[in-house]
Amino acid sequence: GLDIHESTSQWLVTGFMLVNGIMIPLTAYLMDRVPTRTLYLTAMGTFVVGSITAALAPSFSILMTARVIQALGAGVIMPLSQFTLFTLFPKNQRGFAMGLSGLVIQFAPAIGPT
């Protein structure tokens, strides 16, 4: 274990949410300048690098940095996936596609590792 205090560990969530919240509106800017496929692959790669780094982190500072890297990727993936669904599906199927996507996103933490 990393042997950190509870109040210190809260920064793992707070830091992630802060960076994630900054990246979500910046994604609109990036989508205007970077092709969708390139942006998605870069964001997913960033998230994976952050996840692997977090899993192997020997200290809190490296773990915190890894969570920030994860948030950079996640903050782009969320709005980009909604945009992609909106553009791929015809108008009469968009509600179903968005609803199914939201259901999967909300249900995933319940069945994923804890």
C-alpha positions as CSV (number, residue, x, y, z in Angstrom):
1,G,0.0,0.0,0.0
2,L,0.9,3.6,-0.3
3,D,0.2,4.4,3.3
4,I,-1.5,7.8,2.7
5,H,-4.0,9.7,4.8
6,E,-7.7,9.7,3.9
7,S,-7.8,13.4,3.2
8,T,-4.8,13.0,0.8
9,S,-6.5,10.2,-1.1
10,Q,-9.5,12.4,-1.8
11,W,-7.2,14.3,-4.2
12,L,-7.2,11.3,-6.5
13,V,-10.9,11.9,-7.2
14,T,-10.8,15.7,-7.0
15,G,-7.8,16.0,-9.3
16,F,-9.4,13.7,-11.8
17,M,-12.7,15.5,-11.8
18,L,-11.0,18.9,-12.0
19,V,-9.0,18.0,-15.1
20,N,-11.9,16.1,-16.6
21,G,-14.1,19.1,-16.2
22,I,-11.5,21.3,-17.9
23,M,-11.1,18.9,-20.8
24,I,-14.8,18.5,-21.6
25,P,-15.3,22.0,-23.0
26,L,-11.8,22.0,-24.6
27,T,-12.9,18.9,-26.6
28,A,-15.1,21.1,-28.8
29,Y,-12.0,23.2,-29.7
30,L,-10.0,20.0,-30.4
31,M,-12.8,18.5,-32.5
32,D,-12.7,21.5,-34.9
33,R,-8.9,21.0,-35.5
34,V,-8.2,17.3,-35.2
35,P,-9.8,14.5,-37.2
36,T,-12.3,12.4,-35.1
37,R,-10.3,9.1,-35.4
38,T,-7.0,10.7,-34.5
39,L,-8.6,12.5,-31.5
40,Y,-10.3,9.3,-30.3
41,L,-7.2,7.2,-30.6
42,T,-5.0,9.8,-28.9
43,A,-7.5,10.2,-26.0
44,M,-7.9,6.4,-25.6
45,G,-4.1,6.0,-25.7
46,T,-3.7,8.8,-23.1
47,F,-6.3,7.1,-20.8
48,V,-4.6,3.7,-21.2
49,V,-1.1,5.1,-20.4
50,G,-2.6,6.8,-17.3
51,S,-4.3,3.5,-16.3
52,I,-1.1,1.5,-16.6
53,T,0.9,4.1,-14.8
54,A,-1.7,4.2,-12.0
55,A,-1.6,0.4,-11.7
56,L,2.1,0.4,-11.3
57,A,2.6,3.6,-9.3
58,P,5.0,3.1,-6.4
59,S,4.2,6.5,-4.7
60,F,1.2,8.8,-4.3
61,S,2.8,11.5,-6.5
62,I,3.1,9.1,-9.4
63,L,-0.4,7.8,-8.8
64,M,-1.8,11.4,-8.7
65,T,0.0,12.2,-12.0
66,A,-1.4,9.0,-13.5
67,R,-4.9,10.0,-12.5
68,V,-4.5,13.4,-14.2
69,I,-3.3,11.7,-17.3
70,Q,-6.4,9.4,-17.2
71,A,-8.6,12.5,-16.8
72,L,-7.0,14.1,-19.9
73,G,-8.1,11.1,-22.0
74,A,-11.5,10.6,-20.3
75,G,-12.4,14.3,-20.6
76,V,-12.1,14.0,-24.4
77,I,-13.6,10.5,-24.8
78,M,-16.9,11.4,-23.2
79,P,-18.1,14.3,-25.3
80,L,-16.4,12.8,-28.4
81,S,-18.4,9.6,-28.1
82,Q,-21.6,11.5,-27.8
83,F,-20.8,13.6,-30.9
84,T,-19.9,10.4,-32.8
85,L,-23.2,8.8,-31.9
86,F,-25.0,11.9,-32.9
87,T,-23.4,12.0,-36.3
88,L,-23.5,8.3,-37.1
89,F,-27.1,7.6,-36.3
90,P,-30.1,9.0,-38.3
91,K,-32.3,11.5,-36.5
92,N,-35.0,8.9,-35.7
93,Q,-32.5,6.6,-34.0
94,R,-30.4,9.1,-32.1
95,G,-32.5,8.9,-28.9
96,F,-32.1,5.2,-28.8
97,A,-28.4,5.3,-29.4
98,M,-27.8,8.0,-26.8
99,G,-30.0,6.2,-24.3
100,L,-28.2,2.9,-24.8
101,S,-24.8,4.6,-24.5
102,G,-25.9,6.3,-21.3
103,L,-27.2,3.0,-19.9
104,V,-23.9,1.3,-20.6
105,I,-21.9,4.1,-19.1
106,Q,-24.0,4.2,-15.9
107,F,-24.1,0.4,-15.6
108,A,-20.4,-0.3,-16.2
109,P,-19.2,0.7,-12.7
110,A,-21.8,-1.7,-11.1
111,I,-20.3,-4.7,-13.0
112,G,-16.7,-3.6,-13.2
113,P,-13.9,-4.3,-10.7
114,T,-14.2,-2.5,-7.4
